[in-house]
Amino acid sequence: MTINHFPMPKETPLRRLQKPLSLLATLALLLLPVAAIAHGVSEGDQAFLEGSSGRQLLAFAYLGAKHMFTGYDHLLFLFGVVFFLYRMKDVAIYVTLFAVGHSTTLLLGVLAGFHVNPFLIDAIIGLSVVYKALDNLGAFRRWFGVQPNSKVAVLVFGLFHGMGLATKLQDFSLSSDGLVANMIAFNVGVEIGQLLALAAILIVMGFWRRSPLFARQAFGANTVLMSAGFLLIGYQLTGYFVS
């Protein structure tokens, strides 16, 4: 299956793009504080997680779904993944690959205690957003004459997205009583939240694609996506070097 890409403009003078790109970069900057705390857990949720003992399946499933709705880095990446996917079969394949990767490292990180630096993981998550935006713009084929395997990339980046959440849960003192069941429920909640968020994204995309302006606006949208990813990378790398 070949994904459509938006061709990057070849003849448009750079000065004609300066104003819209500046506006897009400003919007991405406004989104950065939200994206930068995308894996954050509220104090109330933290207190519940640390105070829970035994199986709390529904509560952990709810918290997992809540995380996905506030996990803007996940949603930005998914937005990029489905941007040029028009068939539900293709959407299902890519979302399943992302879910497999995300679930694997989330469970592995928490249950097996596999720990990595959270700043570096979140920087890679920002890189995943940049990658998908560039992929949608056809940059890799244009610049290097090659097209990365999109399915493999989504699966691999899914692994990093899952580890990003795992690093936050590892900071909490979670009870070992019922931990396996609770983490599975949490992961199920994450995937349910992902499906609900994806449904909303696809509905909006469906209406947007019917607009005659979609082809032109697609370039701007992916530029915003790329800018947000770069800003997230910079934010996390700064945290890594100053912490």
SEVOFI-693481 format. One line per field, with one value per residue (C-alpha): x, y negated, z negated; chain; residue number from 1. Coordinates in Angstrom, 1 decimal, padded with zeros to 4 digits. Layout:
N
c1 (X / ...)
c2 (Y / ...)
c3 (Z / ...)
vexse (A / ...)
baba (NUM / ...)
This chain:
243
c1 (000.0 / 001.4 / 000.7 / -000.1 / 002.3 / 001.9 / 004.6 / 006.8 / 006.6 / 009.4 / 008.9 / 007.3 / 009.7 / 010.9 / 009.8 / 006.1 / 006.3 / 007.9 / 004.7 / 002.6 / 005.5 / 006.0 / 002.4 / 002.6 / 005.7 / 004.0 / 001.1 / 003.5 / 005.2 / 001.9 / 001.2 / 004.6 / 003.8 / 000.9 / 002.9 / 005.8 / 003.7 / 001.9 / 003.0 / 002.3 / 000.2 / -001.9 / -001.4 / -004.8 / -004.1 / -000.6 / -002.0 / -004.6 / -001.9 / 000.4 / -002.4 / -004.0 / -003.6 / -005.1 / -007.0 / -008.5 / -009.3 / -011.9 / -010.1 / -006.8 / -008.6 / -010.1 / -006.7 / -005.3 / -008.0 / -007.6 / -003.9 / -004.5 / -006.8 / -004.2 / -001.2 / -000.9 / 002.4 / 000.5 / -002.3 / 000.0 / 001.8 / -001.5 / -002.8 / 000.3 / 000.0 / -003.6 / -003.3 / -003.1 / -004.8 / -008.2 / -009.2 / -010.2 / -008.2 / -005.0 / -005.9 / -006.5 / -003.1 / -001.1 / -003.0 / -002.6 / 001.2 / 001.4 / -000.7 / 001.5 / 004.6 / 003.1 / 001.7 / 004.9 / 007.1 / 004.5 / 004.1 / 007.8 / 008.9 / 006.6 / 006.5 / 010.1 / 011.6 / 013.3 / 014.2 / 015.6 / 016.1 / 012.7 / 014.1 / 015.7 / 012.6 / 010.4 / 012.9 / 012.6 / 008.8 / 009.2 / 011.4 / 008.6 / 006.3 / 008.9 / 009.5 / 005.8 / 005.4 / 008.4 / 007.1 / 003.8 / 005.5 / 007.5 / 010.8 / 012.7 / 012.0 / 012.7 / 015.9 / 017.4 / 015.5 / 014.3 / 011.0 / 011.3 / 009.1 / 006.1 / 004.8 / 008.2 / 008.6 / 005.2 / 005.9 / 009.3 / 008.1 / 005.2 / 007.8 / 009.2 / 005.8 / 005.0 / 008.3 / 007.6 / 004.6 / 006.4 / 009.1 / 006.5 / 004.8 / 008.2 / 008.5 / 005.6 / 005.5 / 003.1 / 001.9 / 003.0 / -000.4 / -002.4 / 000.2 / 000.1 / -003.7 / -003.8 / -001.2 / -003.0 / -006.2 / -004.3 / -003.0 / -006.4 / -007.7 / -004.9 / -005.9 / -009.6 / -008.8 / -006.7 / -009.6 / -012.0 / -009.5 / -008.8 / -012.5 / -012.7 / -009.6 / -011.0 / -014.4 / -012.6 / -010.3 / -013.3 / -014.9 / -011.6 / -010.7 / -013.9 / -012.8 / -011.2 / -008.6 / -007.3 / -004.4 / -003.0 / -003.7 / -002.1 / 001.3 / 000.7 / -000.8 / 002.3 / 004.6 / 002.9 / 003.2 / 006.9 / 007.5 / 005.7 / 007.9 / 011.2 / 010.1 / 009.4 / 012.8 / 014.5 / 012.5 / 013.3 / 017.0 / 017.3 / 015.9 / 018.3 / 021.4 / 020.4 / 019.0)
c2 (000.0 / -003.4 / -006.3 / -009.6 / -012.4 / -016.1 / -017.3 / -020.0 / -023.2 / -023.5 / -026.9 / -029.0 / -031.8 / -031.5 / -035.0 / -034.1 / -031.4 / -033.4 / -034.9 / -031.7 / -029.7 / -032.3 / -032.0 / -028.2 / -028.3 / -030.6 / -028.2 / -025.3 / -027.4 / -027.9 / -024.2 / -023.3 / -023.7 / -021.3 / -018.8 / -019.0 / -017.7 / -015.2 / -012.3 / -014.2 / -012.6 / -014.9 / -015.0 / -013.4 / -010.5 / -010.1 / -009.8 / -007.2 / -005.2 / -005.2 / -004.5 / -001.6 / 001.9 / 005.0 / 005.1 / 001.8 / 002.7 / 000.2 / -002.7 / -001.9 / -001.5 / -004.9 / -006.5 / -004.8 / -006.3 / -009.7 / -009.6 / -009.1 / -012.1 / -014.3 / -012.6 / -015.2 / -013.8 / -010.5 / -012.3 / -014.5 / -011.4 / -009.5 / -012.6 / -012.5 / -008.7 / -008.8 / -012.1 / -010.5 / -007.2 / -007.1 / -003.4 / -002.1 / 001.1 / -000.9 / -002.9 / 000.3 / 001.7 / -001.3 / -001.9 / 001.8 / 001.6 / -001.5 / 000.2 / 003.3 / 001.2 / -001.1 / 001.8 / 003.8 / 001.2 / -000.1 / 003.3 / 004.2 / 000.9 / 001.1 / 004.8 / 005.7 / 002.4 / 001.6 / -002.0 / -004.7 / -008.4 / -010.1 / -013.2 / -011.2 / -009.1 / -012.1 / -013.7 / -010.6 / -010.9 / -014.5 / -013.1 / -010.7 / -013.6 / -015.3 / -012.1 / -011.7 / -015.3 / -015.0 / -011.7 / -013.3 / -016.1 / -013.6 / -015.0 / -011.7 / -010.8 / -014.3 / -014.8 / -011.2 / -009.4 / -006.7 / -006.1 / -004.6 / -001.7 / -003.5 / -000.4 / 000.4 / -003.2 / -003.3 / -000.1 / -001.3 / -004.7 / -003.0 / -001.3 / -004.6 / -006.1 / -003.2 / -003.6 / -007.3 / -006.6 / -003.8 / -006.2 / -008.3 / -005.4 / -004.1 / -007.3 / -006.2 / -003.8 / -001.3 / 001.6 / 005.0 / 006.4 / 006.7 / 004.8 / 007.1 / 007.0 / 003.2 / 002.5 / 004.6 / 002.7 / -000.6 / 000.4 / 001.5 / -001.9 / -003.6 / -001.7 / -002.5 / -006.1 / -005.9 / -004.5 / -007.2 / -009.9 / -008.4 / -008.3 / -012.0 / -012.7 / -010.7 / -012.5 / -015.9 / -014.6 / -013.3 / -016.7 / -018.5 / -016.3 / -017.3 / -020.9 / -022.2 / -023.9 / -020.6 / -020.2 / -023.6 / -023.5 / -020.0 / -021.6 / -024.1 / -021.5 / -019.2 / -022.2 / -022.9 / -019.2 / -019.3 / -022.5 / -021.1 / -018.0 / -020.1 / -022.2 / -019.2 / -017.7 / -021.0 / -021.2 / -017.6 / -017.9 / -021.1 / -019.2 / -016.4 / -018.6 / -020.9 / -018.2)
c3 (000.0 / 001.0 / -001.2 / 000.5 / -000.3 / 000.1 / 002.6 / 001.2 / 003.3 / 005.8 / 007.3 / 004.6 / 003.5 / -000.1 / -000.9 / -000.1 / -002.8 / -005.5 / -006.9 / -007.0 / -008.3 / -011.1 / -012.1 / -012.0 / -014.2 / -016.6 / -016.9 / -017.5 / -020.2 / -021.9 / -021.8 / -023.2 / -027.0 / -026.4 / -024.4 / -026.9 / -029.7 / -027.6 / -029.8 / -033.0 / -035.8 / -038.0 / -041.7 / -042.4 / -040.0 / -041.4 / -044.9 / -043.8 / -042.0 / -045.0 / -047.4 / -045.5 / -046.6 / -045.0 / -041.8 / -040.7 / -037.1 / -036.2 / -037.9 / -036.2 / -032.8 / -033.3 / -034.1 / -031.0 / -028.8 / -030.5 / -029.8 / -026.1 / -025.9 / -027.5 / -025.7 / -023.0 / -021.7 / -021.0 / -019.3 / -017.2 / -016.0 / -015.3 / -013.4 / -011.2 / -010.7 / -009.5 / -007.6 / -004.2 / -005.0 / -003.3 / -003.8 / -007.2 / -006.5 / -006.3 / -009.3 / -011.3 / -010.2 / -011.3 / -014.5 / -015.4 / -014.8 / -017.0 / -019.7 / -019.7 / -020.1 / -022.7 / -024.8 / -024.7 / -026.2 / -028.6 / -030.3 / -030.0 / -031.5 / -034.5 / -035.2 / -034.4 / -035.7 / -032.4 / -032.9 / -030.5 / -030.8 / -030.4 / -028.8 / -026.0 / -025.5 / -025.2 / -022.8 / -020.6 / -020.8 / -019.5 / -016.7 / -015.8 / -015.2 / -013.1 / -011.1 / -010.3 / -009.2 / -006.9 / -005.6 / -004.8 / -003.0 / -000.8 / -002.2 / -002.4 / 001.3 / 002.4 / 000.4 / 000.4 / 003.1 / 000.7 / -001.1 / -004.6 / -005.5 / -007.1 / -008.9 / -010.5 / -011.5 / -013.2 / -015.1 / -016.3 / -017.3 / -019.1 / -021.3 / -022.3 / -023.0 / -025.4 / -027.2 / -027.6 / -029.8 / -031.6 / -032.7 / -034.4 / -036.1 / -037.3 / -039.4 / -041.6 / -044.4 / -043.0 / -045.1 / -043.9 / -045.0 / -041.8 / -039.8 / -036.7 / -036.4 / -037.1 / -034.5 / -031.9 / -032.7 / -032.4 / -029.0 / -027.9 / -028.9 / -026.9 / -023.8 / -024.3 / -024.7 / -021.6 / -019.6 / -020.8 / -020.0 / -016.7 / -015.8 / -016.5 / -014.4 / -011.5 / -011.6 / -011.5 / -008.7 / -006.7 / -006.6 / -006.0 / -003.1 / -001.3 / -001.3 / 001.9 / -000.3 / -001.8 / 000.7 / -000.1 / -003.9 / -004.1 / -003.7 / -006.4 / -008.8 / -008.4 / -008.9 / -012.2 / -013.1 / -012.3 / -014.2 / -017.3 / -017.1 / -016.9 / -019.8 / -021.9 / -021.0 / -022.1 / -025.3 / -026.3 / -025.4 / -027.4 / -030.4 / -029.9 / -029.8 / -032.7 / -035.0)
vexse (A / A / A / A / A / A / A / A / A / A / A / A / A / A / A / A / A / A / A / A / A / A / A / A / A / A / A / A / A / A / A / A / A / A / A / A / A / A / A / A / A / A / A / A / A / A / A / A / A / A / A / A / A / A / A / A / A / A / A / A / A / A / A / A / A / A / A / A / A / A / A / A / A / A / A / A / A / A / A / A / A / A / A / A / A / A / A / A / A / A / A / A / A / A / A / A / A / A / A / A / A / A / A / A / A / A / A / A / A / A / A / A / A / A / A / A / A / A / A / A / A / A / A / A / A / A / A / A / A / A / A / A / A / A / A / A / A / A / A / A / A / A / A / A / A / A / A / A / A / A / A / A / A / A / A / A / A / A / A / A / A / A / A / A / A / A / A / A / A / A / A / A / A / A / A / A / A / A / A / A / A / A / A / A / A / A / A / A / A / A / A / A / A / A / A / A / A / A / A / A / A / A / A / A / A / A / A / A / A / A / A / A / A / A / A / A / A / A / A / A / A / A / A / A / A / A / A / A / A / A / A / A / A / A / A / A / A / A / A / A / A / A / A)
baba (1 / 2 / 3 / 4 / 5 / 6 / 7 / 8 / 9 / 10 / 11 / 12 / 13 / 14 / 15 / 16 / 17 / 18 / 19 / 20 / 21 / 22 / 23 / 24 / 25 / 26 / 27 / 28 / 29 / 30 / 31 / 32 / 33 / 34 / 35 / 36 / 37 / 38 / 39 / 40 / 41 / 42 / 43 / 44 / 45 / 46 / 47 / 48 / 49 / 50 / 51 / 52 / 53 / 54 / 55 / 56 / 57 / 58 / 59 / 60 / 61 / 62 / 63 / 64 / 65 / 66 / 67 / 68 / 69 / 70 / 71 / 72 / 73 / 74 / 75 / 76 / 77 / 78 / 79 / 80 / 81 / 82 / 83 / 84 / 85 / 86 / 87 / 88 / 89 / 90 / 91 / 92 / 93 / 94 / 95 / 96 / 97 / 98 / 99 / 100 / 101 / 102 / 103 / 104 / 105 / 106 / 107 / 108 / 109 / 110 / 111 / 112 / 113 / 114 / 115 / 116 / 117 / 118 / 119 / 120 / 121 / 122 / 123 / 124 / 125 / 126 / 127 / 128 / 129 / 130 / 131 / 132 / 133 / 134 / 135 / 136 / 137 / 138 / 139 / 140 / 141 / 142 / 143 / 144 / 145 / 146 / 147 / 148 / 149 / 150 / 151 / 152 / 153 / 154 / 155 / 156 / 157 / 158 / 159 / 160 / 161 / 162 / 163 / 164 / 165 / 166 / 167 / 168 / 169 / 170 / 171 / 172 / 173 / 174 / 175 / 176 / 177 / 178 / 179 / 180 / 181 / 182 / 183 / 184 / 185 / 186 / 187 / 188 / 189 / 190 / 191 / 192 / 193 / 194 / 195 / 196 / 197 / 198 / 199 / 200 / 201 / 202 / 203 / 204 / 205 / 206 / 207 / 208 / 209 / 210 / 211 / 212 / 213 / 214 / 215 / 216 / 217 / 218 / 219 / 220 / 221 / 222 / 223 / 224 / 225 / 226 / 227 / 228 / 229 / 230 / 231 / 232 / 233 / 234 / 235 / 236 / 237 / 238 / 239 / 240 / 241 / 242 / 243)
